[in-house]
Amino acid sequence: MENQRDQNSFWTKYRKFATTEILMYLIMIIGIGLGIVILS
């Protein structure tokens, strides 16, 4: 039972980290795309 809780906490932490990473990359890609459109 203890092991299950540890795994769940690990997954929730990882999911939070993954969502922030994906959001960061999305913002970066959108920023680069906008920069290209504005500069061209």
C-alpha positions in Angstrom: 0.0 0.0 0.0 2.8 2.4 0.9 4.6 1.7 -2.4 1.4 2.6 -4.4 1.2 6.0 -2.7 4.8 6.7 -3.5 4.3 5.8 -7.1 1.2 8.1 -7.3 3.0 11.0 -5.8 5.9 10.4 -8.3 3.5 10.4 -11.2 1.6 13.5 -10.1 5.0 15.4 -9.7 6.1 14.1 -13.1 2.9 15.1 -14.8 3.1 18.6 -13.3 6.7 18.9 -14.5 5.8 17.6 -18.0 2.9 20.0 -18.4 5.2 23.0 -17.5 7.8 21.8 -20.0 5.3 21.3 -22.8 3.8 24.8 -22.1 7.3 26.3 -22.1 8.1 24.7 -25.5 4.7 25.7 -26.9 5.3 29.4 -25.9 8.8 29.3 -27.3 7.6 27.8 -30.7 4.7 30.4 -30.9 7.1 33.2 -30.0 9.6 32.1 -32.8 6.7 31.7 -35.3 5.4 35.2 -34.5 8.9 36.6 -34.7 9.3 35.1 -38.2 6.0 36.5 -39.3 6.7 40.0 -38.0 10.2 40.1 -39.4 9.3 38.8 -42.8 
